[in-house]
Amino acid sequence: MRLAPLFTAALLVLSAPVRAADATLERVLDLAGVKLLCEQTAPLLQRGMNAEQQKALGQAFAAGPLCADLAKHVASRLKPEQSRQALALLESPLAQHFTAAERAVGDDGGLATYRQQLQERPPLGKRVELVRRLDKAAHTTELATLLRYEVGKTQALLALRARGGDLDEQALAEQTAAQRAPLRESSAKGIEAFMLYAYRQTPSDRLGDYAALYEQAPLRAVLEASVAALPQVFAARRATLK
């Protein structure tokens, strides 16, 4: 009779570190912008689809379960200490400064005007190099491209099924592969303009430090794992769509 409470107590002790690690990783994915991809997925998928398709997509790609599944895949590729180390980097004063600058972009409405100005007055080459270094280290363009590509693949599959056709994942990838290059190009341009605008008042040396922060092994591991996991998560959810 005493085995049950002892077993329950043991489970609580063993599971506590796992829950803490999960919470840490979820916070990392939030601060790194990966959680935002999950939150954007269903609205992007539902755009232009009929009511029945929108309902199915909303259920299959709901942000909460999608983020949890992505975090599970990412966690399986990390060493236990990497999440904690990545969180320390993202909660540093340097990272918080840049996060605040990024969030301010949505408040002042000047990004559209700035994009037009870039065509007339291109920024200094060194500044562009720093932004591209940061983009590469943070996998920003890569993740944005993946999201748009996987959304497009999913919508294409639903459109095909509505006409009585179907494709498996390999055939679907082959049919849509040509879309990746233009998506990457447009994503890169948009992200570059956003970064140049968001960080316009930040000295270049601090921007270099921020890029170096993302180049550190713990953050690199989290983001590389996110890039690898995102297509898997989409494929698993596409398999549930009928």
MOVEN-V756091 format. One record per pair of residues at least 24 apart in sequence whose C-alpha atoms are under 6 Angstrom apart, sorted by sequence separation. I is the first residue (numbers start at 1). J is the second residue. If there is no record, write none. Layout:
BEGIN
[[I | J] [I | J]]
END
This chain:
BEGIN
[[39 | 63] [38 | 63] [38 | 67] [145 | 183] [145 | 184] [141 | 187] [141 | 188] [25 | 83] [28 | 87] [138 | 214] [134 | 211] [137 | 214] [137 | 215] [102 | 198] [101 | 198] [45 | 151] [86 | 218] [86 | 219] [82 | 218] [74 | 225] [74 | 226] [73 | 229] [60 | 237]]
END
